[in-house]
């Protein structure tokens, strides 16, 4: 259970940092205390079910991602919505970035012998 709480905490922390939010800002957006955010990120205390929903909403992630680390169709649709709003030139730039990223990952896996 401790390992699961730490994994969940890491997902909260990483997403919060990705969004450039402080613990206080996340707490305010989620309607919880900064201490609750801190305890969750450190994997010291499980979030109550209603707080899981609030944190997921504030971080724009699914509960599947938070709890299990899995990407679901809802996660895909959020990303696709953001991509579909891009002007054509930015869309093509993003496509180049994604292709470069995938190529780098494949090269890294090949070098590590996977």
Legacy VTK file of the C-alpha trace (Angstrom):
# vtk DataFile Version 3.0
C-alpha trace
ASCII
DATASET POLYDATA
POINTS 114 float
0.000 0.000 0.000
2.847 2.387 0.840
4.345 1.848 -2.611
1.001 2.616 -4.257
0.620 5.814 -2.224
4.115 6.901 -3.269
3.331 6.211 -6.938
0.131 8.243 -6.690
2.034 10.999 -4.900
4.661 11.070 -7.634
1.985 11.366 -10.305
0.412 14.310 -8.443
3.787 15.984 -7.946
4.915 15.509 -11.550
1.645 16.779 -13.010
1.545 19.727 -10.612
5.064 20.707 -11.640
4.204 20.195 -15.304
1.378 22.693 -14.847
3.721 25.002 -12.901
1.478 25.042 -9.847
2.579 25.381 -6.253
1.087 23.086 -3.637
-0.947 26.036 -2.419
-2.288 26.762 -5.899
-3.245 23.129 -6.439
-4.909 23.041 -3.031
-6.933 26.142 -3.859
-7.983 24.783 -7.269
-8.972 21.437 -5.733
-10.659 22.893 -2.658
-8.389 21.038 -0.243
-5.670 22.098 2.172
-2.016 22.491 1.200
-1.228 19.939 3.923
-3.438 17.412 2.130
-1.539 18.031 -1.105
1.805 17.690 0.672
0.823 14.468 2.445
-0.497 12.987 -0.798
2.611 13.925 -2.781
4.849 12.378 -0.144
2.749 9.199 -0.129
2.159 9.578 3.594
-1.615 9.629 3.533
-4.286 8.381 1.134
-6.662 10.900 -0.346
-10.356 10.578 0.419
-12.426 9.576 -2.645
-13.961 13.032 -3.030
-10.489 14.599 -2.857
-9.184 12.222 -5.523
-11.877 13.547 -7.841
-11.070 17.159 -6.938
-7.331 16.700 -7.462
-7.877 14.960 -10.794
-10.142 17.764 -11.938
-7.673 20.439 -10.830
-4.799 18.649 -12.583
-6.870 17.788 -15.668
-6.083 14.069 -15.382
-8.252 10.981 -15.108
-8.661 8.937 -11.955
-7.295 5.974 -13.939
-4.087 7.877 -14.466
-3.823 9.059 -10.877
-4.604 5.719 -9.258
-3.214 3.241 -11.779
-0.838 5.222 -13.973
-2.906 4.225 -17.024
-3.988 6.434 -19.886
-7.647 6.013 -20.847
-9.869 7.295 -23.652
-10.726 10.406 -21.630
-7.039 11.303 -21.409
-6.728 10.837 -25.173
-9.737 13.004 -25.878
-8.372 15.875 -23.750
-5.097 15.776 -25.657
-6.819 15.428 -29.020
-9.012 18.411 -28.201
-5.961 20.544 -27.474
-4.237 19.365 -30.646
-7.281 19.959 -32.831
-7.385 23.595 -31.711
-3.893 24.267 -33.062
-3.425 26.231 -36.284
-2.028 24.075 -39.131
1.565 25.312 -38.806
1.680 24.640 -35.055
0.051 21.247 -35.656
2.883 20.307 -38.049
5.502 21.556 -35.572
3.943 19.379 -32.883
3.966 16.425 -35.271
7.718 16.980 -35.839
8.321 17.148 -32.088
6.399 13.920 -31.497
8.229 12.133 -34.305
11.597 13.272 -32.922
10.587 12.194 -29.439
9.538 8.722 -30.596
12.726 8.344 -32.631
14.848 9.317 -29.606
13.002 6.818 -27.409
13.500 4.045 -29.959
17.200 4.850 -30.255
17.549 4.857 -26.474
15.859 1.460 -26.203
18.075 0.061 -28.968
21.206 1.313 -27.172
20.123 -0.212 -23.875
19.577 -3.580 -25.563
15.821 -3.801 -25.117
LINES 1 115
114 0 1 2 3 4 5 6 7 8 9 10 11 12 13 14 15 16 17 18 19 20 21 22 23 24 25 26 27 28 29 30 31 32 33 34 35 36 37 38 39 40 41 42 43 44 45 46 47 48 49 50 51 52 53 54 55 56 57 58 59 60 61 62 63 64 65 66 67 68 69 70 71 72 73 74 75 76 77 78 79 80 81 82 83 84 85 86 87 88 89 90 91 92 93 94 95 96 97 98 99 100 101 102 103 104 105 106 107 108 109 110 111 112 113
